[in-house]
Structures are given as C-alpha cells and as structure tokens.
C-alpha cells in the first residue's frame, strides 16, 4: 500500500513539473519571437465618413449650407 501511494505522489510531482517546464518554455519562445520582430508603425486611422443633409424645397432658387453630421463610434 505504501508503495502505491508513493508511486502516485511521485507521478503527480513529475507530471506537475513537466507541465510547468513546458509552459515556461512556451512563454519563453513567445517572448523571444516577439522581441526579434521589429515593431511596425501603426497605420493612420481612416477618416470617418461625413454625411450631409441637404434641404430640398420646390420654389427656392438658393439653398442654405448643408448640415454636417458626424457619428461617434
């Protein structure tokens, strides 16, 4: 009975250490890969579209300036 508990405990410790080592290696490789790549400049943000409302009247020869509407994201 004692050998079974000892075997179970040692197997658990071995698997725990193995998982921790694999995770640390993964994070290390990810960090080194990220550090090797040069930083790319961020592209300029695209201008937001502007919509205009134009007044439409029948008997008027001149119209006022269109109203500008900007939508916030």
N, C-alpha and C positions, 0 to 999 in steps of 0.2 A: 504494500500500500504506500509506503514511504517513497519508493522509487517512482511510482506513478505520479504522485503529487510533485516530486522534484522534476521529473521529466516534463510535466505540464507547465510548471513555473519557468523552467529554462527555455522551453519552446516559445512561451509568451514573451519572455525578455528578448530572445533572439529576433522574433518577428517584429517587436516594437522598435528595436534598434535598427533593423533593416528598413522599416518604413521611414523612420526619421532620417536616416542617411540618404535614402532615395529622394525624399522631399527637399532636403538641403542641397543635394546635387542639382535638382531641377531648378530651384531658385537661383543657385549659383550660375548655371548655364544661361538662364534667362537674363540675369543681371549683366553677365559678360557680353552676351549677344546685343543687349540694349546699349551698352557702353561703347561697343565697337562701331555702331552705325552713327554717321554724322547726323546732326539734327537738321531737319528740313524746315525751311522758313514756312510759316503759315500763310496760306493764300489769303488775299484780301477778300473780305466778305462781299458778297454780291449785293448791289443796291436793291432796296426793297421797291417793289413796283408802286407807282403812284397812279391813283385813279382820279379822274376828273368828272364832275357832274356839270353838264352844260345845260343851261336853261333854254328851253325851246318854246318860243311864243310865235304866234302866227303873224301878227301885224307889226312886229317890231323890226326895224332895219338894223339896229345895233344891239349887241348883246353885252352883258356885263362879263367881267373876267370869270373864267371857270373856277369853281371852288375846289381846292385841293384836299384830298382825304388821304391820310397815311394810317396804315394799320400797324399796330404794335404786335409783336409776337409774344 
